[in-house]
């Protein structure tokens, strides 16, 4: 994992800002499905940890990297490999893990750790590997296919199968973060991204063709 840590650190530095932002679909799933105590594996800057603390839940963040924002927070964070969590069995009701398993060599080992450490359920998301035919015909892809830190790629079926093979029962599985094929086309014409995004959102309301950039799974421990 030292090589992965180094590559992630390089990416984080190149971005000029820390990873981590709230996504409505993920947050809504957590607020409706998570228990009173939550472990966020791959927490990055810790935005979900801070938000869940505000709801009265106990929440701890774990990540392979240390983030500057941790030092400015009253929340608890630990450095940890997702496959070797430094917590007792059934230490938390719920484990959340967003856009993390695509980075982890041997993701089944991480899911088995999630199964050991949670009492109730997990809520996870990963990038969607399915590419719309419109994108394929135009030789277009999403950045996660070119990200050197991504070593695993999932469809909704393969993600569901892996989660269930590691001792969970999937109760919800769906694509999230929808975009339409129109967005990259509009942007390619030189339209500024903020205007292209607005136009694409309008098109999305009337277009039956949408693509979920991420996959969200909620699964109970069995």
C-alpha positions in Angstrom: 0.0 0.0 0.0 3.0 2.3 0.2 3.0 2.8 -3.6 -0.8 3.6 -3.5 -0.3 6.0 -0.6 2.4 7.8 -2.6 0.3 8.1 -5.7 -2.7 9.3 -3.7 -0.6 11.9 -2.0 0.7 13.1 -5.4 -2.8 13.4 -6.8 -4.0 15.3 -3.7 -1.1 17.7 -4.0 -1.7 18.2 -7.7 -5.3 19.0 -7.2 -4.4 21.9 -4.9 -7.3 21.1 -2.6 -8.2 18.1 -0.4 -10.6 15.4 -1.5 -14.0 15.2 0.1 -17.4 16.9 -0.5 -20.9 16.1 0.4 -23.0 14.4 -2.3 -26.8 14.6 -1.8 -27.6 11.0 -2.8 -24.9 9.5 -0.5 -25.8 11.8 2.4 -29.5 11.0 2.1 -28.8 7.3 2.2 -26.7 7.7 5.3 -29.2 9.9 7.1 -32.0 7.4 6.4 -30.1 4.1 6.8 -27.1 4.5 9.2 -27.2 3.6 12.8 -26.1 5.7 15.8 -22.4 5.0 15.4 -20.7 5.3 12.1 -17.2 4.6 10.7 -16.3 6.4 7.5 -13.6 4.4 5.7 -11.8 6.5 3.1 -13.1 9.6 4.8 -10.7 12.0 3.0 -11.2 15.5 4.5 -13.9 14.2 6.8 -16.9 16.2 5.5 -19.3 13.2 6.2 -17.8 12.7 9.6 -18.5 16.3 10.6 -22.0 16.3 9.1 -23.0 13.1 10.9 -21.6 14.5 14.2 -24.0 17.4 13.8 -26.9 14.9 13.7 -26.0 13.5 17.1 -24.4 10.4 15.8 -21.0 9.2 16.9 -18.7 9.2 13.8 -15.1 8.3 13.3 -13.1 8.8 10.1 -10.4 6.5 8.7 -8.1 7.0 5.7 -4.8 5.9 4.3 -3.7 9.6 4.1 -3.7 12.3 6.8 -5.5 15.5 5.9 -4.8 19.0 7.1 -8.5 19.5 7.8 -8.4 16.8 10.5 -6.2 19.1 12.6 -8.9 21.8 12.4 -11.7 19.5 13.5 -13.1 18.2 16.8 -13.9 14.9 15.2 -11.9 11.7 15.6 -9.7 10.5 12.7 -7.3 7.5 12.4 -4.8 6.5 9.8 -5.7 3.1 8.5 -5.7 0.6 5.6 -9.2 -0.4 4.7 -8.2 -4.0 4.9 -6.9 -3.8 8.5 -9.1 -1.6 10.5 -7.9 -0.9 14.1 -11.2 -1.4 15.8 -12.9 -4.3 17.7 -15.4 -6.5 16.1 -18.9 -4.8 15.9 -17.5 -1.5 17.1 -19.9 0.5 14.9 -23.4 0.2 13.8 -22.7 1.3 10.2 -19.7 1.6 7.9 -19.8 4.1 5.1 -17.1 4.0 2.4 -17.5 6.3 -0.6 -15.3 6.1 -3.8 -12.7 4.0 -1.9 -12.9 0.3 -2.9 -11.8 1.1 -6.5 -8.4 2.0 -5.0 -7.9 -1.0 -2.7 -5.9 -4.1 -3.9 -8.0 -7.1 -2.8 -11.3 -5.2 -2.1 -12.8 -8.4 -0.7 -10.5 -8.2 2.2 -11.7 -4.6 2.9 -15.4 -5.8 2.7 -14.7 -8.6 5.1 -13.2 -6.1 7.6 -16.3 -4.0 7.1 -18.3 -7.0 8.0 -16.3 -7.7 11.1 -16.4 -4.1 12.4 -20.0 -3.2 11.7 -23.0 -4.4 13.6 -25.8 -3.4 11.3 -25.0 -2.4 7.7 -22.7 -0.8 5.2 -23.3 2.1 2.7 -20.8 2.2 -0.1 -20.3 3.8 -3.5 -17.8 3.3 -6.3 -17.4 4.7 -9.9 -19.6 3.1 -12.5 -17.6 1.3 -15.2 -20.5 1.0 -17.7 -20.1 3.5 -20.5 -23.1 4.6 -22.5 -23.0 3.6 -26.2 -23.0 7.3 -27.2 -19.8 7.8 -25.3 -18.2 4.6 -26.6 -19.0 5.6 -30.2 -17.3 8.9 -29.7 -14.2 7.3 -28.0 -15.0 9.1 -24.8 -14.6 7.8 -21.2 -14.7 9.1 -17.7 -11.6 10.1 -15.8 -11.7 7.1 -13.4 -10.7 4.8 -16.3 -7.4 6.8 -16.6 -6.8 7.2 -12.9 -3.7 5.2 -12.0 -4.9 4.8 -8.4 -8.0 2.9 -9.6 -7.3 -0.8 -9.7 -10.9 -2.1 -9.5 -13.9 -1.4 -11.9 -17.5 -2.3 -11.2 -20.9 -2.7 -12.8 -23.9 -2.7 -10.5 -24.1 -6.5 -10.9 -20.4 -7.2 -10.1 -20.5 -4.8 -7.1 -23.7 -6.5 -5.7 -22.1 -10.0 -6.2 -18.9 -9.0 -4.4 -20.8 -7.4 -1.4 -23.0 -10.4 -1.0 -20.1 -12.8 -1.2 -18.5 -11.0 1.7 -21.5 -11.7 4.1 -24.0 -8.9 3.3 -27.5 -8.8 2.0 -28.0 -6.0 -0.5 -31.2 -4.0 0.2 -30.6 -1.1 -2.2 -28.4 -0.8 -5.3 -28.6 2.0 -7.8 -26.6 4.3 -10.0 -26.3 7.9 -8.7 -24.9 11.2 -9.9 -26.7 11.2 -13.3 -25.3 13.0 -16.3 -26.5 13.0 -19.9 -24.4 12.3 -23.0 -25.2 15.9 -23.9 -22.9 17.5 -21.3 -19.5 16.5 -22.9 -20.9 17.4 -26.3 -22.0 20.9 -25.2 -18.7 21.4 -23.4 -16.7 20.3 -26.4 -18.3 23.2 -28.4 -16.5 25.7 -26.2 -19.5 26.5 -23.9 -18.2 27.4 -20.4 -18.7 24.4 -18.1 -21.0 26.2 -15.7 -23.4 27.1 -18.6 -22.9 23.6 -20.2 -23.9 22.1 -16.8 -27.0 24.2 -16.6 -28.1 23.3 -20.1 -27.4 19.6 -19.5 -29.5 19.7 -16.4 -32.4 21.1 -18.4 -31.9 18.4 -21.1 -31.8 15.7 -18.4 -35.3 16.6 -17.4 -36.6 15.7 -20.8 -34.1 13.1 -21.9 -34.7 9.4 -21.1 -30.9 8.7 -21.6 -29.0 9.2 -18.4 -25.7 7.8 -17.0 -25.0 7.4 -13.3 -21.4 8.1 -12.7 -21.3 6.3 -9.4 -23.0 3.2 -7.9 -24.5 3.2 -4.5 -25.2 0.1 -2.4 -26.8 -0.3 1.0 -26.4 -3.8 2.5 -27.3 -5.4 5.8 -24.9 -7.6 7.7 -26.0 -11.2 7.8 
